[in-house]
Amino acid sequence: MLAYIVRRVLYAVPILVGVNLLTFALFFVVNTPDDMARMQLGAKRVTAEAIDKWKAERGYDKPLLFNEKSPGLQKITATIFYEKSVRLFVFDFGASEDQRNIGAEIHKRMWPSLALALPVFLVGLAVCITFALGMAFFRATPFDFWSVVLCVAMMSVSTLFYIVGGQYLVSKVLHLVPISGYAGGQDAVKFLVLPVAIGVIGGIGASSRWYRTIFLEETARDYVRTARAKGLAEATVLFRHVLKNGLIPILTGVVVVIPLLFLGSLLSESFFGIPGLGSYTIDAIQSQDFAIVRSMVFIGSVLYIVGLILTDISYTLVDPRIRLQ
């Protein structure tokens, strides 16, 4: 397995290089530093001196890929590509447009994101699997029919409806929890109860319906018919055999999400005022802080690749018959 992990990590390097090159092209070729200066300065007509000053203050006054005027290795290192893109591979994110250290901000904001995302992930997974097993157990019954109808209805409702509706009903009408905000320590619980509940409810429809399909496919397989022929109870067949084998495809979509929990929820953090990485990214997009956006894109790529590797490894933990080659 170690050789497989090393090989997958090596395969990930050209993928990250490609993502980095594409991001660099979008930010500095399609959208040139002069364009970024005009957007940041916020004026329809700006002088060339103001643009040059803005670029010099942020290191955008250098050549893009090759600096002919610099000696030796500085021909490569004294470029925008090296300073803004290559350094990302050693997780040197530099400073934002307001001169704050991006790495320090990420480290500070990742904890509120995890405090929100982990409960949503764990509770949501338990609720959806339990609900899907119930539908599979009572398949072809009114409970199964109306549960599927409920799932489709919940899938059709926008996440914004759950957020705004939850804030109005639970916070404004019933006054059970604060409508928004965040605090550290144990005080964070009262601020996280509502967004966690909304996050779980918002994901029940799609996830439960998908898990139900997986479990129903498993109940039609030969090993299930054999177990029933041996006289095993339906509940025993469902929980001992169907659940175990159904977890293999479920892991495909679940494990890959785990590293992405680090990035937080964009909508929930913004609407509930949680100072996590999701709201950090949204604020950077709104303020056109390209340094932060580039950093978050790179982190997202790294975490997604880590999630894919964890997915492959998890297969061997669920089913020992699977061997990584």
Buried (B, 14 or more C-beta within 10 A) or exposed (E): EEEBBEEBEEEBEEBBEEBBEEBBEBBBEEBEBBEBBBEBBEEEEBEEEEBBBBBEEBBBBBBBBEBEEBEEEEBBBBBBBBBBBBBBEEEEBBBBBEEEEBBEBBEBBBBBBBBBBEBBBEBBBEBBBEBBBBBBBEBEEEEBEEBBEBBEEBBEEEBEEBBEEBBEEBBEEEEEBBBBBBEEEEEBEEBBBBBBBBBBBBBBBBBBBBBBBBBBBBBEEEEBEEBBEEEBEEEEBBEEBBBEBBBBBBBEEBBBBBBBBBBBBBBBBBBBBBBBBBBBBBBBEEBBBBBBBBBBBBBBBBBBBBBBBBBBBBBBEBBEEEEBE
